[in-house]
Amino acid sequence: MPAPRHQVIKVLMALAACVHVFGVTLPLSKALQKESLTLEEGFCMVQAVKDDLQGLRENFQPVFEAATELSDTLQVEVTLPHACKKQTQRANAPAENAVDHYKRNVFPPVLDAVTGELTSRFPDTYPGKDLLVIPSRLGRDFICARRQDL
């Protein structure tokens, strides 16, 4: 038995949202793997990506268009799922049309999950943050000079 139409559309919206979000996070992922990256640069890049993700919250139209293209390929019409007054099994923020429904019920959980993971792995406050003002070479040279003094 095929999946209900609204489930297919929800999966396509989530897939398009993930593609869009991972397009923003991919450069960060590659940059964090470089050996030459300093801790300060890494945290600055993470903060910039978090800010970009917050900006995506208001720019849902490209995600909706990508999902609509996929649904056209599968010959599935994008419609507003059936709404009831008391919904307990899925997100049910009120919406007047399909764009608003998926913008409110599918896109934010994807953004929140990625932003939450970035925040848990790269917190705004962390031990040693004040040491980031010390250039990396100064620290090594200073330690070598202090050894010679001893």
N, C-alpha and C positions, 0 to 999 in steps of 0.2 A: 504494500500500500504506500503510495507516495506521501511525502510530508505535506502538511497543510501549507497553503500558499503564504500565509503570514509568517510561518516559520522560515520558509525559503528566503523571503525578503529580509527578515531579521538577520539571517546568516550572511546574506549578501551585504547588508549595511555594515555589519560588524567586520566583515572581511575588508570592505572598502575603507572603513575607519582605521583598521590595523595597517593597511598599506600606506595610508596617508600619515599616520603617526610614526610608523617605522621609517618612513622617508625622512622625517625630522630627526629621529634618533640615530640613524645609521652613521652619519658623519661623526657623531659623538662616540659611538662604539669603536670606530676605526681609530679616532684620535686617542682614546684612552688606552689603546694597545701599544702605543709608541713608547719606546724606552726613554726618549728624550723629553717627554712631557713632565713638567713639574707638578707638584701637588696643587699649587695655587692656580696654575693654568687649567688643570683638570676640574677643580671646583668652579672656576669661572665658566668653563664650557658647560658644565652640568647646569649651572644656574641659567645660562642663556637658553639652553634647550627647555628647561622648565618654563621659562617665560614664553618661549615660542609655543609650547603646548597650551599654555593658558590662552594665548592669542588664537589658537585653532578653535577654541570653544565657540567663538563668534563666527567662524568661517566654515560652516557646515556644507555650504552649497557644492564645492568640488567633490566632497565625499558622496553626497546624494547623487550627483551626476554620474560618478563612477559606478555606483551601485545600480543606478537606473540603466546604464549601458549593459552591465552584466545581466540584469533581469530581462532586458530586451533580447539579448542573445539566447537566454533560456526560455523566452516567450512566457514570462511570468509578469503579470501586471502589478505595479506598485500601488497598493491600496492601504487605506487606514484599517488596522485590524479592528475586530469587533470590540467595542468598549462596554463594560458594564459598570454599575455604580460601585460595587465593592469587589475589588480585584486583589487576590492574595497570592496568585501564582506567578505573576510577572509584573514588570514596571508598567504603570498605567497613568502617567501624567496626562492630564487633559490636553487635547490638541484638536485643532479644527481641520487639519489636513495631514497628509502622510509625511510631508517634509518636517512639519513641527513635531509630529509624533516621534519620528526616528531621531530628530535632533535632541529631543528631551529624554528619550528612553533608551537609546542604543549608544549614541556617541559619548555622552558623559561618563558612563562606566568604563569605556575603553581608555579615555583620557585619564580618568582618576586612577585606574590600575597602573598605568605606566608612570604617571607622576608620583604615585605613592611608592612604587618600587625605587624610583630615582631618589626620593626623599629618604627612604629607609636606608639606602646604600650610601648616600652622600648627604648627610644631615647638614643643616645650616650652621650648627655649632658642633665642634668636634675638638678633642684634645690636641693641643699644639697649633691651633689656628694662628696664634700670635707669632709663632716662629716662621710663618710664611713670608714675613717681610725680610728675613735674612736670605740673601742670595745663596744658592747652593754651593758655589765655589768658595765663598767666604767661610762657610761652615767647615769645609774640609781643610782649607788653608789655615784657619784659626786653630783647629785641632792639631795639625802637624806642627805649627809654631809652638803651641803650648807643650807638646811632647819634648821639643828641643830645649825648652826652658827648664823642664824638670830634670 
